[in-house]
Amino acid sequence: MSEKKIALITGANKGIGYEIASGLGALGYRVAVGARDEARCATAVEKLRAGGVDAFGVPLDVTGDRSVTEAAELVERQAGRLDVLVNNAGISGETGPGWEQDPTALDLDMVRTVLETNVLGVIRVTNAMLPLLRRSASPRIVNVSSSVGSLTRQADPDIQIGPVMAAYAPSKSYLNAVTVQYARQFTGTNILINAACPGLVATDFNGFYGPRTPEQGAATPIRLATLPDDGPTGAFFEDDGVVPW
């Protein structure tokens, strides 16, 4: 079993996920790079290793039962346990003008696709990795969410929170709610689980629109992945502190 702490990040071949992997690697973690595309995964691993990070690739499609099972088996063979799981993989779904998703004209198949990745994918991966996480002395789970999943902020007319996104935003609200349920289930254990808002980060996810860099977006997930044993659980954070539900 590896002496280094082991971290698996989903959707880690680019953007925020890659920077989370890079940041944890710089802290001495051995990083498992989860990605759907094996070629892009290999490229990311090569880049991380060139920067001095101990990294290995994990082919991982969070929407596929077999893919997730095989990913857990690979991590077990490579490391024997898991100390950190960052559920970063996510999609927005198709949008209209102004990046809007009009609730009165939603394609339900698109909504199902968003939920399959952003919610069911997180549950699928988390449950598959739990046996490995339970072998850790200080397991941490971070669900990468978004402030658009905050019902408090969405319902406040005085807060400018961007366009109506009737598929993506509720998927993050659902993810936040699931995070709380996991935290309740983990009461009395050493597993800490929290949701993280990276902020509006310029990546290909949003057409590179946003004031924040991927490195800045990775900061809160990295902090939550490295919490001390008396750290918070079942909460929602951004750089400035707690995000209201």
Phi and psi in degrees as a GROMACS rama.xvg file:
@    title "Ramachandran Plot"
@    xaxis  label "Phi"
@    yaxis  label "Psi"
@TYPE xy
-64.073  141.592  SER-2
-78.5597  -29.1649  GLU-3
-70.1467  152.149  LYS-4
-70.9981  144.027  LYS-5
-111.772  130.989  ILE-6
-126.328  130.618  ALA-7
-108.493  127.572  LEU-8
-120.217  124.177  ILE-9
-83.1377  149.94  THR-10
59.4998  43.275  GLY-11
-100.43  8.88318  ALA-12
-82.094  -9.37096  ASN-13
-160.364  172.554  LYS-14
57.7651  -140.759  GLY-15
-62.3  -41.4212  ILE-16
-59.0792  -42.8346  GLY-17
-62.8285  -42.2605  TYR-18
-69.9426  -30.6364  GLU-19
-64.5067  -45.1297  ILE-20
-60.0812  -44.8763  ALA-21
-63.4575  -43.1122  SER-22
-66.2636  -42.8168  GLY-23
-67.9579  -37.1207  LEU-24
-61.7613  -39.0258  GLY-25
-65.9164  -23.5319  ALA-26
-86.0969  0.989881  LEU-27
100.538  4.98097  GLY-28
-76.2747  147.502  TYR-29
-86.1596  126.323  ARG-30
-109.158  127.278  VAL-31
-97.8619  116.104  ALA-32
-91.8533  103.488  VAL-33
-86.5448  130.116  GLY-34
-159.234  145.759  ALA-35
-68.7396  -43.6402  ARG-36
-88.4824  115.741  ASP-37
-66.0144  -35.3829  GLU-38
-66.5528  -44.7747  ALA-39
-67.3113  -34.2981  ARG-40
-61.6622  -47.2527  CYS-41
-62.5141  -39.1609  ALA-42
-64.0421  -42.4083  THR-43
-64.2062  -42.7738  ALA-44
-61.9282  -44.2175  VAL-45
-60.0988  -42.7913  GLU-46
-65.4288  -42.4209  LYS-47
-63.3889  -44.64  LEU-48
-62.7787  -37.1257  ARG-49
-62.5104  -26.6109  ALA-50
-90.9783  7.41094  GLY-51
92.5788  9.18514  GLY-52
-89.6015  136.704  VAL-53
-81.279  102.19  ASP-54
-133.102  151.117  ALA-55
-142.354  154.458  PHE-56
-88.7189  147.528  GLY-57
-133.734  100.774  VAL-58
-57.4798  124.108  PRO-59
-155.028  112.656  LEU-60
-106.62  109.609  ASP-61
-65.4358  -14.1857  VAL-62
-90.076  -2.12873  THR-63
-114.359  122.844  GLY-64
-58.3938  -47.2236  ASP-65
-65.0784  -42.7446  ARG-66
-59.5464  -43.2271  SER-67
-68.2949  -41.8284  VAL-68
-60.6583  -44.8168  THR-69
-66.3902  -33.5504  GLU-70
-64.503  -43.0371  ALA-71
-62.4799  -40.1078  ALA-72
-64.7643  -38.8461  GLU-73
-65.7326  -44.7505  LEU-74
-61.4493  -40.0935  VAL-75
-62.9263  -42.687  GLU-76
-65.4975  -40.2523  ARG-77
-76.2475  -35.9017  GLN-78
-131.205  -25.8989  ALA-79
85.2774  -11.5073  GLY-80
-165.961  178.908  ARG-81
-141.482  130.767  LEU-82
-99.0954  -31.3236  ASP-83
-137.429  131.982  VAL-84
-120.394  122.393  LEU-85
-112.811  109.941  VAL-86
-84.1978  89.4652  ASN-87
-102.065  -28.4954  ASN-88
-57.1282  133.441  ALA-89
-164.679  157.595  GLY-90
-133.319  158.202  ILE-91
-94.1819  -28.1665  SER-92
84.0065  165.516  GLY-93
-64.6307  143.551  GLU-94
-127.829  158.978  THR-95
-98.4896  -162.057  GLY-96
-55.3895  138.296  PRO-97
72.0414  17.8618  GLY-98
63.2534  30.4724  TRP-99
-93.8618  148.139  GLU-100
-122.805  100.322  GLN-101
-73.9956  118.63  ASP-102
-62.9101  -23.0832  PRO-103
-81.6995  -5.96707  THR-104
-136.773  31.3381  ALA-105
-73.8214  139.636  LEU-106
-84.3389  115.712  ASP-107
-66.3189  -30.7484  LEU-108
-64.3582  -36.0892  ASP-109
-65.4741  -41.3623  MET-110
-61.0011  -44.441  VAL-111
-60.8526  -39.1093  ARG-112
-63.693  -43.006  THR-113
-62.9107  -45.8607  VAL-114
-65.7713  -34.8283  LEU-115
-60.1361  -39.8775  GLU-116
-83.7881  -51.2273  THR-117
-77.2366  -23.3391  ASN-118
-120.092  -60.9224  VAL-119
-63.5796  -34.9275  LEU-120
-62.0832  -39.8643  GLY-121
-64.9789  -44.3417  VAL-122
-63.0864  -44.4941  ILE-123
-60.1318  -48.6316  ARG-124
-68.9046  -45.1115  VAL-125
-57.7157  -48.1144  THR-126
-67.466  -34.2137  ASN-127
-68.5609  -33.3932  ALA-128
-89.626  -10.2798  MET-129
-57.2562  -42.6209  LEU-130
-58.3179  -35.046  PRO-131
-74.3609  -39.0326  LEU-132
-64.1791  -35.4499  LEU-133
-67.5797  -15.5687  ARG-134
-82.8815  -8.17873  ARG-135
-85.0615  150.626  SER-136
-75.2474  -23.7148  ALA-137
-149.055  69.3924  SER-138
-69.7274  140.457  PRO-139
-131.584  136.94  ARG-140
-123.789  130.404  ILE-141
-123.67  123.591  VAL-142
-102.425  115.811  ASN-143
-77.3238  111.406  VAL-144
-109.735  -149.821  SER-145
-159.967  149.293  SER-146
-64.6175  -18.9295  SER-147
-69.8115  -11.8622  VAL-148
-84.2024  -4.06777  GLY-149
-78.1676  113.394  SER-150
-64.3858  -35.2353  LEU-151
-60.8674  -47.0553  THR-152
-72.5289  -38.3618  ARG-153
-63.0278  -34.0556  GLN-154
-88.4999  -4.69137  ALA-155
-92.3762  112.569  ASP-156
-66.6334  -15.7226  PRO-157
-87.3403  -5.67181  ASP-158
-105.036  123.449  ILE-159
-85.7304  104.187  GLN-160
-116.898  16.7438  ILE-161
95.8903  -171.619  GLY-162
-70.7796  163.491  PRO-163
-67.2344  124.686  VAL-164
-130.887  84.6624  MET-165
-77.1167  -4.51828  ALA-166
-107.523  -52.0605  ALA-167
-66.9736  -50.494  TYR-168
-59.3504  -49.0787  ALA-169
-63.0211  -28.3457  PRO-170
-64.0535  -34.2854  SER-171
-77.1559  -31.9061  LYS-172
-62.6978  -41.622  SER-173
-63.3078  -44.0737  TYR-174
-60.2558  -42.1214  LEU-175
-60.7388  -43.4507  ASN-176
-64.8151  -39.7686  ALA-177
-63.7485  -39.3013  VAL-178
-57.5577  -43.2913  THR-179
-63.3357  -40.1741  VAL-180
-65.9711  -39.8359  GLN-181
-61.3489  -44.1714  TYR-182
-59.2961  -40.9914  ALA-183
-62.8538  -42.9411  ARG-184
-66.1161  -30.9072  GLN-185
-86.5703  3.66748  PHE-186
-54.4601  130.92  THR-187
88.9806  -1.37403  GLY-188
-108.588  179.238  THR-189
-95.3084  10.4174  ASN-190
-87.3699  123.964  ILE-191
-108.022  131.391  LEU-192
-132.917  131.234  ILE-193
-143.955  161.751  ASN-194
-102.816  145.986  ALA-195
-128.346  133.756  ALA-196
-102.281  117.051  CYS-197
-80.2734  -10.1444  PRO-198
87.5205  -177.57  GLY-199
-83.0993  98.2121  LEU-200
-105.073  136.052  VAL-201
-78.8136  102.611  ALA-202
-138.956  177.082  THR-203
-69.1246  -12.9147  ASP-204
-58.3721  -37.5925  PHE-205
-122.815  26.3621  ASN-206
69.196  27.6542  GLY-207
58.9691  39.7206  PHE-208
-105.075  124.737  TYR-209
148.356  153.341  GLY-210
-84.3657  -10.4008  PRO-211
-105.276  149.192  ARG-212
-87.4082  160.56  THR-213
-57.1351  -36.1033  PRO-214
-62.0293  -42.0649  GLU-215
-66.0946  -39.2489  GLN-216
-64.8748  -27.1578  GLY-217
-79.3135  -14.0213  ALA-218
-61.316  -48.4392  ALA-219
-67.8868  -45.4825  THR-220
-56.4587  -40.0847  PRO-221
-65.0784  -41.2852  ILE-222
-61.4844  -42.7879  ARG-223
-71.644  -27.7478  LEU-224
-73.3068  -17.7028  ALA-225
-118.774  25.3388  THR-226
-61.6729  147.241  LEU-227
-69.8877  169.02  PRO-228
-62.661  -24.4381  ASP-229
-96.6481  19.1105  ASP-230
-73.9028  171.439  GLY-231
-71.7845  161.266  PRO-232
-147.448  152.4  THR-233
69.6576  31.8632  GLY-234
-128.176  174.125  ALA-235
-129.041  120.115  PHE-236
-126.361  152.768  PHE-237
-132.856  -177.518  GLU-238
-55.3109  -38.0077  ASP-239
-85.3769  -0.296374  ASP-240
130.122  -146.759  GLY-241
-77.9923  136.795  VAL-242
-94.0005  132.822  VAL-243
-68.8868  144.234  PRO-244
